[in-house]
Amino acid sequence: MAPSTDDYKDSSVINGLKKKGFQNFEELAESTGESAQLLKNWSIFHPRRFALILAGAGAKVT
């Protein structure tokens, strides 16, 4: 079972997801075509890249 956003430690990432209209990494993954695990890893190891992906996906949703 994949961890939910409740298990994710960085609340600023979760708040950023929700601010852009995504409830969790899985919804973001559906929008971007990337896997939820890859997006979680990028949010940890490549925060600037993740921020760009999130901004682009958020613009696509709204």
C-alpha positions as CSV (number, residue, x, y, z in Angstrom):
1,M,0.0,0.0,0.0
2,A,1.4,3.4,-1.0
3,P,1.8,6.0,1.7
4,S,-0.9,8.7,1.7
5,T,-0.3,12.4,2.0
6,D,-1.0,12.0,5.8
7,D,2.2,10.0,6.1
8,Y,4.2,12.6,4.2
9,K,6.5,14.7,6.5
10,D,6.8,18.0,4.6
11,S,3.5,19.8,5.2
12,S,4.6,22.7,2.9
13,V,4.6,20.3,-0.1
14,I,1.1,19.0,0.9
15,N,-0.2,22.5,1.3
16,G,1.3,23.4,-2.1
17,L,-0.5,20.4,-3.7
18,K,-3.8,21.4,-2.1
19,K,-3.3,25.1,-3.1
20,K,-2.9,24.0,-6.7
21,G,-6.1,21.9,-6.5
22,F,-4.7,18.4,-5.9
23,Q,-5.7,16.4,-2.9
24,N,-2.7,14.0,-3.1
25,F,0.3,12.9,-5.1
26,E,-1.9,10.4,-7.0
27,E,-4.1,13.2,-8.4
28,L,-1.0,15.1,-9.5
29,A,0.4,11.9,-11.1
30,E,-2.7,11.5,-13.1
31,S,-2.4,15.1,-14.4
32,T,1.3,14.9,-15.2
33,G,1.6,11.3,-16.5
34,E,4.4,10.6,-14.0
35,S,4.2,8.1,-11.1
36,A,3.2,9.3,-7.7
37,Q,6.4,7.8,-6.2
38,L,8.5,9.7,-8.7
39,L,6.8,13.0,-7.8
40,K,7.3,12.3,-4.1
41,N,11.0,11.6,-4.7
42,W,11.3,14.8,-6.7
43,S,9.6,16.8,-4.0
44,I,12.3,15.5,-1.6
45,F,15.5,15.4,-3.7
46,H,14.7,18.0,-6.4
47,P,12.4,20.6,-4.8
48,R,12.9,23.2,-7.6
49,R,12.0,20.7,-10.3
50,F,9.0,19.6,-8.3
51,A,7.9,23.2,-7.8
52,L,8.0,23.7,-11.6
53,I,6.0,20.6,-12.3
54,L,3.4,21.5,-9.7
55,A,3.1,25.0,-11.1
56,G,2.6,23.7,-14.6
57,A,0.1,21.1,-13.5
58,G,-1.7,23.6,-11.4
59,A,-2.0,26.0,-14.3
60,K,-3.4,23.1,-16.4
61,V,-6.1,22.3,-13.8
62,T,-7.3,25.8,-13.1
